[in-house]
């Protein structure tokens, strides 16, 4: 379910778009390669690279050892779809082949470099059984 807004938004083709929470996540084993893909995506779209460079360490307990890195943002559905299409074009065995939602297996999502669409960051973290490492 998209995040409520008090206005209607449309993409460049006139299609209605919706606001969602977006998590991009990768296992720590693939952080270098995943950040390179994120950087390439951002520069190809003219986006500030700091927004998507997987800056947040995660773990099941919220303390070390770190198991994953992620970025969290609110984004329009068309931007999330574009991001997922770009990221899934990678064909490594550790990259996802689709956009993930709460209907998908947390175990599968956590095993991949993936784009995950939810309503809230807390929903994403709860589903995945992960916490920010502070």
C-alpha positions in Angstrom: 0.0 0.0 0.0 1.5 3.3 -1.0 2.2 6.1 1.5 -0.7 8.6 1.7 -0.2 12.0 0.1 -2.8 14.7 -0.2 -2.1 15.2 -3.9 -1.9 13.0 -7.0 1.4 12.7 -8.9 2.0 11.6 -12.4 5.0 10.4 -14.4 6.1 12.0 -17.7 3.7 9.8 -19.6 0.7 10.8 -17.5 0.5 7.6 -15.4 -0.4 8.0 -11.8 2.6 7.2 -9.5 2.7 6.5 -5.7 5.0 7.2 -2.9 6.7 4.2 -1.2 9.6 3.4 1.1 12.5 1.9 -0.7 15.3 -0.2 0.8 18.3 -1.2 -1.2 20.2 -3.9 0.6 23.2 -6.2 0.1 25.0 -8.8 2.1 28.3 -7.5 3.4 30.2 -10.0 1.2 29.1 -8.0 -1.9 29.3 -4.4 -0.5 32.1 -3.2 -2.9 30.4 -4.5 -6.0 27.0 -3.3 -4.9 28.2 0.2 -4.2 29.8 0.3 -7.7 26.4 -0.6 -9.2 24.7 2.0 -7.0 27.2 4.6 -8.1 26.8 3.8 -11.8 23.0 4.0 -11.4 23.2 7.4 -9.6 25.6 8.9 -12.1 23.5 7.6 -15.1 20.4 9.2 -13.7 22.0 12.5 -12.4 21.3 11.6 -8.8 23.4 12.6 -5.8 25.5 9.5 -5.3 25.5 9.9 -1.5 21.8 9.0 -1.4 22.3 5.5 -2.6 25.7 4.3 -1.6 24.5 1.8 1.1 25.7 3.8 4.1 23.8 2.0 6.8 25.3 -1.2 8.4 22.8 -3.7 9.6 22.8 -6.9 11.7 20.2 -9.1 13.4 21.1 -7.6 16.9 21.9 -4.0 16.0 25.6 -4.5 17.0 28.6 -6.1 15.3 29.2 -8.2 13.4 27.6 -6.4 10.5 25.9 -8.7 8.1 24.4 -6.3 5.5 24.5 -2.7 4.3 21.5 -0.7 3.1 20.1 2.6 2.1 16.6 3.8 2.9 14.5 6.5 1.2 11.0 7.6 0.2 10.6 7.4 -3.6 7.9 7.4 -6.2 6.9 4.1 -7.7 8.2 4.9 -11.1 11.7 5.7 -9.7 11.7 2.5 -7.6 10.7 0.5 -10.7 13.5 2.2 -12.7 16.0 1.4 -9.9 15.0 -2.2 -9.7 15.2 -2.6 -13.5 18.7 -1.2 -13.5 19.9 -3.2 -10.5 18.3 -6.5 -11.8 20.0 -6.1 -15.1 23.2 -7.2 -13.3 23.5 -11.0 -13.8 25.7 -12.0 -10.9 24.4 -14.8 -8.8 24.2 -12.4 -5.8 22.0 -9.9 -7.6 18.2 -10.0 -7.5 16.1 -10.6 -10.6 13.0 -8.6 -9.5 11.6 -5.9 -7.2 10.9 -7.3 -3.7 7.9 -6.6 -1.4 6.7 -7.9 1.9 5.2 -10.9 0.1 8.7 -12.2 -0.6 10.9 -14.4 1.6 13.1 -12.4 4.0 15.8 -15.2 3.6 15.8 -14.7 -0.1 16.0 -10.9 0.1 18.8 -11.0 2.6 20.9 -13.3 0.4 20.9 -10.9 -2.5 21.7 -7.3 -3.6 18.0 -6.3 -3.9 15.6 -3.4 -4.1 12.8 -3.8 -1.5 9.5 -1.8 -1.6 7.5 -1.2 1.6 5.5 1.5 3.3 8.0 2.1 6.1 11.6 1.5 6.9 10.6 -0.2 10.2 8.5 -2.6 8.1 11.4 -3.5 6.0 13.7 -4.0 8.9 11.1 -6.1 10.9 10.5 -8.3 7.8 14.2 -8.9 7.4 14.9 -9.4 11.0 17.6 -6.7 10.9 18.5 -3.5 12.8 20.7 -0.6 12.1 24.1 -1.0 13.8 24.8 2.0 16.0 
